[in-house]
Amino acid sequence: MKKGNKHYLSNCEVKAETLILEGDPKDMICDAANEMHVDVLVVGSRGHGMIKRAFLGSVSNYCAHHVKCPILIVKSPKESH
């Protein structure tokens, strides 16, 4: 596991850390979050439809059911036409 730089957001007391991991994303994210005892896990969602999600799986959905901390799933903004 490689640890990146620690990031501090503005003047807030929020600390974030970047990790570069190898392996299945859903397992690696959950394992790292659980091992590091993080306060909250923030993951993105690409918004795949039901069919793609059924075949590819959903990393954010897996994490929501397997991580031991609260999770925030951030969706991409809808494109305005």
C-alpha positions as a LaTeX table, in Angstrom:
\begin{tabular}{lrrr}
\hline
Residue & $x$ (\AA) & $y$ (\AA) & $z$ (\AA) \\
\hline
Met1 & 0.00 & 0.00 & 0.00 \\
Lys2 & 1.45 & 3.34 & $-1.03$ \\
Lys3 & 0.42 & 6.39 & 0.89 \\
Gly4 & 0.16 & 9.68 & $-0.91$ \\
Asn5 & 0.27 & 13.16 & 0.52 \\
Lys6 & $-2.08$ & 14.14 & 3.29 \\
His7 & $-4.44$ & 16.89 & 2.25 \\
Tyr8 & $-5.97$ & 19.50 & 4.50 \\
Leu9 & $-9.07$ & 21.23 & 3.18 \\
Ser10 & $-9.00$ & 25.01 & 3.63 \\
Asn11 & $-9.12$ & 26.00 & 7.26 \\
Cys12 & $-11.41$ & 23.11 & 8.13 \\
Glu13 & $-10.42$ & 20.26 & 10.39 \\
Val14 & $-11.02$ & 17.78 & 7.56 \\
Lys15 & $-8.09$ & 15.51 & 6.74 \\
Ala16 & $-7.98$ & 13.45 & 3.56 \\
Glu17 & $-5.43$ & 10.92 & 2.40 \\
Thr18 & $-4.72$ & 9.57 & $-1.08$ \\
Leu19 & $-3.87$ & 5.89 & $-1.49$ \\
Ile20 & $-2.74$ & 3.97 & $-4.55$ \\
Leu21 & $-3.79$ & 0.33 & $-4.25$ \\
Glu22 & $-3.76$ & $-2.68$ & $-6.56$ \\
Gly23 & $-6.56$ & $-5.23$ & $-6.72$ \\
Asp24 & $-10.32$ & $-5.35$ & $-6.97$ \\
Pro25 & $-11.48$ & $-1.76$ & $-6.27$ \\
Lys26 & $-14.45$ & $-2.66$ & $-4.11$ \\
Asp27 & $-12.42$ & $-4.95$ & $-1.85$ \\
Met28 & $-9.40$ & $-2.64$ & $-1.66$ \\
Ile29 & $-11.50$ & 0.42 & $-0.79$ \\
Cys30 & $-13.43$ & $-1.39$ & 1.95 \\
Asp31 & $-10.31$ & $-3.06$ & 3.37 \\
Ala32 & $-8.40$ & 0.24 & 3.48 \\
Ala33 & $-11.31$ & 2.13 & 5.07 \\
Asn34 & $-11.78$ & $-0.55$ & 7.71 \\
Glu35 & $-8.04$ & $-0.90$ & 8.47 \\
Met36 & $-7.55$ & 2.86 & 8.74 \\
His37 & $-10.67$ & 3.34 & 10.92 \\
Val38 & $-11.78$ & 6.31 & 8.82 \\
Asp39 & $-14.61$ & 8.53 & 10.05 \\
Val40 & $-16.39$ & 8.64 & 6.69 \\
Leu41 & $-15.79$ & 7.15 & 3.23 \\
Val42 & $-16.58$ & 9.30 & 0.19 \\
Val43 & $-16.96$ & 7.49 & $-3.15$ \\
Gly44 & $-18.24$ & 8.54 & $-6.55$ \\
Ser45 & $-21.00$ & 6.96 & $-8.58$ \\
Arg46 & $-20.92$ & 6.95 & $-12.37$ \\
Gly47 & $-24.65$ & 6.31 & $-12.57$ \\
His48 & $-24.68$ & 3.10 & $-14.61$ \\
Gly49 & $-28.14$ & 1.82 & $-15.47$ \\
Met50 & $-29.56$ & $-1.36$ & $-13.99$ \\
Ile51 & $-28.30$ & $-3.61$ & $-16.80$ \\
Lys52 & $-24.68$ & $-2.38$ & $-16.68$ \\
Arg53 & $-24.75$ & $-2.46$ & $-12.89$ \\
Ala54 & $-25.97$ & $-6.08$ & $-12.98$ \\
Phe55 & $-23.08$ & $-7.14$ & $-15.22$ \\
Leu56 & $-20.31$ & $-4.88$ & $-13.91$ \\
Gly57 & $-21.37$ & $-4.54$ & $-10.30$ \\
Ser58 & $-21.38$ & $-1.30$ & $-8.36$ \\
Val59 & $-18.35$ & $-0.39$ & $-6.29$ \\
Ser60 & $-20.28$ & 2.24 & $-4.33$ \\
Asn61 & $-23.14$ & $-0.18$ & $-3.59$ \\
Tyr62 & $-20.70$ & $-2.87$ & $-2.44$ \\
Cys63 & $-18.90$ & $-0.39$ & $-0.20$ \\
Ala64 & $-22.20$ & 0.81 & 1.28 \\
His65 & $-22.90$ & $-2.75$ & 2.45 \\
His66 & $-19.41$ & $-3.82$ & 3.54 \\
Val67 & $-17.60$ & $-0.83$ & 5.06 \\
Lys68 & $-17.88$ & $-0.26$ & 8.82 \\
Cys69 & $-18.05$ & 3.55 & 8.71 \\
Pro70 & $-20.61$ & 5.98 & 7.29 \\
Ile71 & $-20.39$ & 6.39 & 3.52 \\
Leu72 & $-21.19$ & 9.34 & 1.27 \\
Ile73 & $-21.91$ & 8.45 & $-2.37$ \\
Val74 & $-21.47$ & 11.41 & $-4.71$ \\
Lys75 & $-23.28$ & 11.28 & $-8.04$ \\
Ser76 & $-22.17$ & 13.13 & $-11.15$ \\
Pro77 & $-24.19$ & 16.28 & $-11.85$ \\
Lys78 & $-26.84$ & 15.89 & $-14.52$ \\
Glu79 & $-26.01$ & 17.53 & $-17.80$ \\
Ser80 & $-28.31$ & 20.43 & $-18.67$ \\
His81 & $-29.63$ & 20.54 & $-22.20$ \\
\hline
\end{tabular}
